């Protein structure tokens, strides 16, 4: 909202929220990737709380709740217990330290799946460090409020928590009579998945302001 006001933009015709990651971000050395041993920061900027601050100071119950709420981690309690035990011996300051704690807190079969066992833990901490969900809610609310008649918002999400927030925001806007939301998300087809495996979890949802006439080249929009 502040940026639009500063630029003297009263209304927008289109908005795209791409909530995915780029390779350069993962390779930035800030602890986003569990594939490298890096400082456990997970911050987008230089200031603010770091992931290491959370894992070394939060109480066990707080860690468990965070991992479950933001990462939907089924072993959240066990991982939180392992983190507390590990930090009692030495502070958890790198991604490798955290991965080791996750491994200690999960059964052996959990590490033999296609998905890395620390994936959800890293996701939860990244979301908490950067307050991503509140930022998403604020961004969606601003975009909907500033959307011009016949305008459109498109959002690409990559995990279920984000998708639920987008679905809820669009549904509430639809029920309030502000426009129409796509009933189901658009997902990647077989050909696209062959080219880009990272698209396998992507979901696209669209919201259109009242009065939009749909082109034949876009997914049909119906009430949620």
Secondary structure, DSSP 4 states (H G I P E B T S, - for coil): -HHHHHTT---EEEEEEE----HHHHTSSSS--TTS--BS---SSSSS--HHHHHHHS-HHHHHHHHHHHH--TTHHHHHHHHHHHHHHS---BHHHHHHHHHHTS-GGGGGSSS-TTHHHHHHHHHHHHTHHHHHHHHHHHHHHHEEEEEEEEEEESSHHHHHHHHHHHHHHHHTTSEEE-SS-EE--HHHHHH-GGGGG-EEEEEEETTPPPPTTS------
